[in-house]
């Protein structure tokens, strides 16, 4: 079966990455019917890049940084193609990327397909082959999206840098939801878990490959305290708004957090006997690091529980229509 596809590229202040991303999308062996760039940047640099590609549509997200899911929601408006594929601005698709994503939909019952993201780390292709994109009984998620099991396998969630969903499946659960501010962690898992809850399969197709070069964050950096805070906060929101607070995995996650947060705090004490930290100052920093990480996890968890009482979906505030055309010299 021949399927049509639209590709959505959400971006914030990464014009050079967008240019390279679009250049790779031009080289696909199966061309998408539409490519849409959704730009949340406060400047015009990305718009100017998109002008270099006359067939690429440009859309604005005036909500700014920390609204990745809302950018995706803007991107899918008015899209009628069979499959919607999402790729990050700092992910460069190999020529067979879209063809391999679409091929995985030949498997009966598949509603969403995620692909592999190479990070250039030694041994990543063989790491945790049995735990790719799993939703565990303790309510936590596994990643391992650089692994290559050699075949398409079942998964529970996908990596936002390289994922796709059938348009009719996306519509069946109300489209894209945005409960995920800050670093936007967990906005990608939201789509996959909702697809699973509506009875569709989610699969991981390792032959659909992008090279993920990991551009700079809008604020902070990966795995800093801000990242940990939003990781804890947004995970609570993911669970509350998809499986619900009464699901046993929600309670199991809170139980694991109740054990893990004190353990993280105590982990800093290992600095006292760490030969790699010979000075007193280094040992103090090690102890303080454990306490800070535990504090970020605790405050994030509490913030997530508070937000779960009345979650706010920012994607619902997006106007119902946006321009569905390439930019022109007459755009304001």
For each residue, the residues with C-beta under 8 A, 3 or more apart:
1: 105 106
2:
3: 81 82 83 102 105
4: 33 81 82 83
5: 30 32 33 81 82 83 84 85 98 101 102 164
6: 32 33 34 35 36 76 79 81 83 84 85
7: 25 32 34 35 36 84 85 86 87 98
8: 36 38 72 75 76 84 85 86 87
9: 18 21 22 25 35 36 37 38 75 86 87 88 89
10: 38 40 61 68 71 72 75 86 88 89
11: 14 15 17 18 37 38 39 40 41 46 71 89
12: 39 40 41 64 65 68 71 218
13: 41 42 43 45 46 65 218
14: 11 17 18 46 89 90 215 216
15: 11 18 19 41 45 46 48 49
16: 19 20 49
17: 11 14 20 21 89 90 213 215
18: 9 11 14 15 21 22 37 46 49 50 89
19: 15 16 22 23 49 52
20: 16 17 23 24 92
21: 9 17 18 24 25 87 88 89 90 91 92 93
22: 9 18 19 25 26 35 37 49 50 52 53 56
23: 19 20 26 27
24: 20 21 27 28 92 93 94
25: 7 9 21 22 28 32 35 87 93
26: 22 23 53
27: 23 24 95
28: 24 25 31 32 93 95 96 97 98 99
29: 95 96 98 99
30: 5 98 99 102
31: 28 98
32: 5 6 7 25 28 35 81 85 98
33: 4 5 6 81
34: 6 7 57 79 81
35: 6 7 9 22 25 32 53 55 56 57
36: 6 7 8 9 56 57 58 59 75 79
37: 9 11 18 22 46 50 56 57 58 59
38: 8 9 10 11 59 60 61 71 72 74 75
39: 11 12 46 47 50 58 59 60 61 71
40: 10 11 12 60 61 62 63 64 65 67 71
41: 11 12 13 15 45 46
42: 13 64
43: 13 46
44: 47 48
45: 13 15 41 48 49
46: 11 13 14 15 18 37 39 41 43 49 50 58
47: 39 44 50 51 58 327 331
48: 15 44 45 51 52
49: 15 16 18 19 22 45 46 52 53
50: 18 22 37 39 46 47 53 56 58 326 327
51: 47 48 54 58 327
52: 19 22 48 49
53: 22 26 35 49 50 56 326
54: 51 326
55: 35 326
56: 22 35 36 37 50 53 326
57: 34 35 36 37 323 324 325 326 327
58: 36 37 39 46 47 50 51 326 327 331
59: 36 37 38 39 74 75 322 323
60: 38 39 40 74 322
61: 10 38 39 40 64 67 70 71 74
62: 40
63: 40 67 70 314
64: 12 40 42 61 67
65: 12 13 40 218 219
66: 181 182 183 184 218 219
67: 40 61 63 64 70 71 178 181 184 314
68: 10 12 71 72 160 178 180 184 187
69: 72 73 176 177 178 179 180 184 187 190 314 315
70: 61 63 67 73 74 176 178 314 315 318
71: 10 11 12 38 39 40 61 67 68 74 75
72: 8 10 38 68 69 75 76 86 176 187
73: 69 70 76 77 175 176 178 315 318
74: 38 59 60 61 70 71 77 318 322
75: 8 9 10 36 38 59 71 72 79 84 86
76: 6 8 72 73 79 84 167 170 175 176
77: 73 74 318 320 321 322 324
78: 321 322 324
79: 6 34 36 75 76 84 167
80: 167
81: 3 4 5 6 32 33 34 84 167
82: 3 4 5 166 167
83: 3 4 5 6 101 102 105 164 165 166 167
84: 5 6 7 8 75 76 79 81 164 165 166 167 170
85: 5 6 7 8 32 98 101 163 164
86: 7 8 9 10 72 75 160 162 163 164 188
87: 7 8 9 21 25 91 93 97 161 162 210
88: 9 10 21 91 160 161 162 210 212
89: 9 10 11 14 17 18 21 215
90: 14 17 21 161 212 213 214 215
91: 21 87 88 117 161 162 210 211 212 213
92: 20 21 24 210 211 213
93: 21 24 25 28 87 97 98 162 209 210
94: 24 97 209 210 211
95: 27 28 29
96: 28 29 99 100 207 208 209
97: 28 87 93 94 100 101 115 162 208 209 210
98: 5 7 28 29 30 31 32 85 93 101 102 208
99: 28 29 30 96 102 103
100: 96 97 103 104 115 205 207 208 209
101: 5 83 85 97 98 104 105 113 115 164 205 208
102: 3 5 30 83 98 99 105
103: 99 100 106 205
104: 100 101 107 110 113 152 203 205 208
105: 1 3 83 101 102 110 113 166
106: 1 103 110
107: 104 110 152 201 203
108:
109: 199 200 201
110: 104 105 106 107 113 166 200 201 202 203
111: 165 166 169 195 198 200 201 202
112: 158 163 164 165 166 169 191 192 195 200 201 202 203
113: 101 104 105 110 158 163 164 165 202 203 204 205 208
114: 133 145 155 157 158 159 162 163 164 192 202 203 204 205 208
115: 97 100 101 159 162 163 164 204 205 206 207 208 209 210
116: 145 146 147 148 162 204 205 206 207 208 209 210
117: 91 145 146 159 161 162 209 210 211 212
118: 124 125 146 209 210 211 212
119: 124 146 212 214
120: 124 211
121: 124 146
122:
123: 126 127
124: 118 119 120 121 127 146 147
125: 118 146 147 148
126: 123 129 147 148
127: 123 124 144 146 147
128: 131 132 142 144 147
129: 126 132 144 147 149
130:
131: 128 134 142 144
132: 128 129 142 143 144 145 147 149 153 155 204
133: 114 141 142 143 144 145 155 156 157 158 159 192 202 204
134: 131 141 142 155 156
135: 139 141 156 157 193 196 249
136: 139 140 141 142 249
137: 248 249 252
138: 249 252 253 255 256
139: 135 136 239 249 250 252 253 254 256
140: 136 235 253 256
141: 133 134 135 136 156 157 189 235
142: 128 131 132 133 134 136
143: 132 133 159
144: 127 128 129 131 132 133 147
145: 114 116 117 132 133 158 159 161 162 204
146: 116 117 118 119 121 124 125 127
147: 116 124 125 126 127 128 129 132 144 206
148: 116 125 126 206
149: 129 132 153 204 206
150: 206
151: 206
152: 104 107 203 204 205 206 207
153: 132 149 203 204
154: 201 202 203 204
155: 114 132 133 134 158 192 202 203 204
156: 133 134 135 141 192 193 196 202
157: 114 133 135 141 188 189 192 193 202
158: 112 113 114 133 145 155 162 163 188 189 191 192 202 204
159: 114 115 117 133 143 145 162 163 188
160: 68 86 88 163 187 188
161: 87 88 90 91 117 145 210 212
162: 86 87 88 91 93 97 114 115 116 117 145 158 159 208 209 210 212
163: 85 86 112 113 114 115 158 159 160 188 191 192
164: 5 83 84 85 86 101 112 113 114 115
165: 83 84 111 112 113 169 170 191 192 195
166: 82 83 84 105 110 111 112 169 170 200
167: 76 79 80 81 82 83 84 170 171
168: 171 172
169: 111 112 165 166 172 173 195 198 200
170: 76 84 165 166 167 173 175 176 191
171: 167 168 174 175
172: 168 169 198
173: 169 170 194 195 197 198
174: 171 177
175: 73 76 170 171 315
176: 69 70 72 73 76 170 190 191 315
177: 69 174 190 194 241 313 315
178: 67 68 69 70 73 187 313 314 315
179: 69 190 234 237 238 241 307 311 312 313 314
180: 68 69 184 185 186 187 190 230 234 237 238
181: 66 67 184 230 234 314
182: 66 185 226 229 230 233 234
183: 66 217 220 226 227 230 231 234
184: 66 67 68 69 180 181 187 230 234
185: 180 182 227 230 231 234 235
186: 180 189 190 231 234 235 237 238
187: 68 69 72 160 178 180 184 190 191 234
188: 86 157 158 159 160 163 191 192
189: 141 157 158 186 192 193 238
190: 69 176 177 179 180 186 187 193 194 238 241 242
191: 112 158 163 165 170 176 187 188 194 195
192: 112 114 133 155 156 157 158 163 165 188 189 195 196 202
193: 135 156 157 189 190 196 197 238 242 243
194: 173 177 190 191 197 198 242
195: 111 112 165 169 173 191 192 198 200 202
196: 135 156 192 193 199 200 201 202
197: 173 193 194 242 243
198: 111 169 172 173 194 195
199: 109 196
200: 109 110 111 112 166 169 195 196
201: 107 109 110 111 112 154 196
202: 110 111 112 113 114 133 154 155 156 157 158 192 195 196
203: 104 107 110 112 113 114 152 153 154 155
204: 113 114 115 116 132 133 145 149 152 153 154 155 158
205: 100 101 103 104 113 114 115 116 152 208
206: 115 116 147 148 149 150 151 152 209
207: 96 100 115 116 152
208: 96 97 98 100 101 104 113 114 115 116 162 205
209: 93 94 96 97 100 115 116 117 118 162 206
210: 87 88 91 92 93 94 97 115 116 117 118 161 162
211: 91 92 94 117 118 120
212: 88 90 91 117 118 119 161 162
213: 17 90 91 92
214: 90 119 222
215: 14 17 89 90
216: 14 221
217: 183 220 221 222
218: 12 13 65 66
219: 65 66 226
220: 183 217 224 226 227
221: 216 217 224 227
222: 214 217 227
223: 227 228
224: 220 221 227 228
225: 228 229 292 293 296
226: 182 183 219 220 229 230 296
227: 183 185 220 221 222 223 224 230 231
228: 223 224 225 231 232 293 296 297 300
229: 182 225 226 232 233 296 297 299 300 303
230: 180 181 182 183 184 185 226 227 233 234 300
231: 183 185 186 227 228 234 235 300
232: 228 229 235 236 257 296 297 298 299 300 301 303 304
233: 182 229 230 236 237 300 301 303 304 307
234: 179 180 181 182 183 184 185 186 187 230 231 237 238 304
235: 140 141 185 186 231 232 238 239 253 304
236: 232 233 239 240 253 300 301 304 305 307 308
237: 179 180 186 233 234 240 241 304 307 308 311
238: 179 180 186 189 190 193 234 235 241 242
239: 139 235 236 242 243 244 245 247 249 250 253
240: 236 237 244 245 250 304 308 311
241: 177 179 190 237 238 308 311 313
242: 190 193 194 197 238 239
243: 193 197 239 247 249 250
244: 239 240 247 250
245: 239 240 250 308
246: 250
247: 239 243 244 250 251
248: 137 251 252
249: 135 136 137 138 139 239 243 252 253
250: 139 239 240 243 244 245 246 247 253 254
251: 247 248 254 255
252: 137 138 139 248 249 255 256
253: 138 139 140 235 236 239 249 250 256 257
254: 139 250 251 257 258 301
255: 138 251 252 258 259
256: 138 139 140 252 253 259 260
257: 232 253 254 260 261 297 301
258: 254 255 261 262
259: 255 256 262 263
260: 256 257 263 264 297
261: 257 258 264 265 294 297 298 301
262: 258 259 265 266 294
263: 259 260 266 267
264: 260 261 267 290 293 294 297
265: 261 262 268 290 291 293 294 295
266: 262 263 269 290
267: 263 264 270 290 293
268: 265 271 286 287 288 289 290 291
269: 266 272 287 290
270: 267 273 274 286
271: 268 274 277 282 283 284 285 286 287 289 290
272: 269 283 286 287
273: 270
274: 270 271 277 283 286
275: 278
276:
277: 271 274 282 283 285 286
278: 275 282
279: 282 283
280: 283 284
281: 284 285
282: 271 277 278 279 285 286
283: 271 272 274 277 279 280 286 287
284: 271 280 281 287 288
285: 271 277 281 282 288 289
286: 268 270 271 272 274 277 282 283 289 290
287: 268 269 271 272 283 284 290 291
288: 268 284 285 291 292
289: 268 271 285 286 292 293
290: 264 265 266 267 268 269 271 286 287 293 294
291: 265 268 287 288 294 295
292: 225 288 289 295 296
293: 225 228 264 265 267 289 290 296 297
294: 261 262 264 265 290 291 297 298
295: 265 291 292 298 299
296: 225 226 228 229 232 292 293 299 300
297: 228 229 232 257 260 261 264 293 294 300 301
298: 232 261 294 295 301 302
299: 229 232 295 296 302 303
300: 228 229 230 231 232 233 236 296 297 303 304
301: 232 233 236 254 257 261 297 298 304 305
302: 298 299 305 306
303: 229 232 233 299 300 306 307
304: 232 233 234 235 236 237 240 300 301 307 308
305: 236 301 302 308 309
306: 302 303 309
307: 179 233 236 237 303 304 310 311 312
308: 236 237 240 241 245 304 305 311
309: 305 306
310: 307
311: 179 237 240 241 307 308
312: 179 307
313: 177 178 179 241 316
314: 63 67 69 70 178 179 181 317 318
315: 69 70 73 175 176 177 178 318
316: 313
317: 314
318: 70 73 74 77 314 315
319: 322
320: 77
321: 77 78
322: 59 60 74 77 78 319
323: 57 59
324: 57 77 78
325: 57 328
326: 50 53 54 55 56 57 58
327: 47 50 51 57 58 331
328: 325 331
329:
330:
331: 47 58 327 328
332:
